[in-house]
Amino acid sequence: MTEPVRILVVGGGYVGMYTALRLQRQLKTELRSRAAEITVVTPDAYMTYQPFLPEAAAGSISPRHVVVPLRRVLGRCRIVIGEVHSIDHTKRTATLSTLATEEEGTGHLELGYDELVIAPGSVSRTLPVPGLADHGIGFKTVEEAIALRNHVIEQMDIAAATRDPEIRDAALTFVFVGGGYAGVEALAELEDMARYTARYYHNLRPEDLRWVLVEASDRILPEVGEEMGRYAVRELRRRNVDVRLGTRLDSCEHRVATLSDGTRLPTRTLVWTAGVRTAPIVARTGLPVDDRGRIVCTARLTVAGVDHAWAAGDAAAVPDLTAGEPGKECAPNAQHAVRQTKVLADNIVAALRGQPHKDYAYAHAGSVASLGLHKGVAHVYGRKFKGYPAWFMHRVYHLSRVPTFNRKARVLAEWTLSGLFKREIVSLGSLEHPRAEFELAATPPPAPKDPSPDKSPDEPAG
């Protein structure tokens, strides 16, 4: 009896999930006969559809519909919730830890494989800005999106209740660093939500809220083109958003955002969305990487000079065959990542069956971005759109890309209902500390103080 071919997928994000999904479809016969097995190692049991995080933060979509449960979608794969710490490709082994190894105190375990797919994605790229680690808020996970929504509404509650003008101003100042998709869409959606929420406070007006977007370059949303980027700046400024181009964050110590132009902004909210970097595991694989820390790949999505190793997405430097420029690589975005997975999975299947491989080639179609409800910008196939048409295109495109019909139907239903009913303005801050109230109730009350030594317990006071 021959041993099954073991395929290890490191990461359960865009590339990891879509690659495993296509592999289980293409290798249906082999999986059924146990001639092949697919293992996905991922820190979370779900894939997050990140383009919907701004709408989840604004309350337009329920957070549970922004994620895709891997065990349901990848029913023929083995899902291991854990973290890969290192890879020894010469021995075809990966060292990882799981929740079970932590509970058992056994440390790490080794997992063998025959074919390796590296798809860990990226993590937030931070800079050594004083105070950033203490006060900054990220915006890359669904947990961060929920926490940010709760935080914004909580700051409005603080501002409405305090009598201190300094506390009020700091609570109502929201600073976002980074003018890419994540920063602009998050700010635009939350500003929209907060402006609507302000009508339910008797002593707050939308004009009292101060929104600041800090971008180091001279433009925002470079993916949609210079003209649409300028339109986005005008649209945000029309909504009283303070857009600072060519400006950096120098410090945010003591809850004061100090900018490179000398501006000091007391604030209780600093959202950091200034780019991403390759996941740290890539540096511990022993595979060849470029000067940006990404795995060097061929157009067939194999790791350059290495057999039985594959990569795609944010962690991979894949040559762009449609660019017409030698050495140019595909942009690390979801549009390329999802399409790369099809070629990657097909090439793995072809390798197992002794068939020829295909090259990955895809010409960038364009970009769309939301600027809040019914507002957006788009540059698609050379044509430019703005306002409602661009916003509608943004929703249609991303709805078509959400995995599974079940998820598409749920998102569409929520959009339909949100158009018929008012926004939800509730902050569920207790989600971040769910046991706080129980711990307080379970804490024994302090013992009563002893009577004064100068008086008898029965002696009346005075």
Salt bridges, closest charged atoms under 4 A:
GLU30 OE2 - ARG353 NH2 3.06
GLU55 OE1 - ARG395 NH2 2.79
ASP114 OD2 - ARG6 NE 3.24
GLU115 OE2 - HIS308 ND1 2.76
GLU185 OE2 - HIS394 NE2 3.49
GLU191 OE2 - ARG195 NE 2.95
GLU191 OE1 - ARG239 NH2 2.80
ASP192 OD1 - ARG195 NH2 2.93
ASP192 OD2 - LYS375 NZ 3.67
ASP192 OD2 - ARG423 NH2 3.92
GLU207 OE1 - ARG205 NE 3.99
ASP208 OD2 - ARG168 NH2 3.16
ASP208 OD1 - ARG205 NH2 3.32
GLU226 OE2 - ARG230 NH1 3.19
GLU227 OE1 - LYS384 NZ 3.91
GLU235 OE2 - ARG238 NH2 2.95
GLU235 OE2 - ARG239 NH1 3.92
ASP242 OD2 - ARG210 NH2 3.56
ASP242 OD1 - ARG244 NE 2.98
ASP261 OD2 - ARG244 NH1 2.78
ASP290 OD2 - ARG294 NE 3.63
GLU329 OE1 - ARG294 NH2 2.30
ASP346 OD1 - ARG22 NE 2.91
ASP346 OD2 - LYS358 NZ 3.35
ASP359 OD1 - ARG300 NE 3.52
GLU414 OE1 - HIS65 ND1 2.96
GLU439 OE2 - ARG435 NH1 2.66
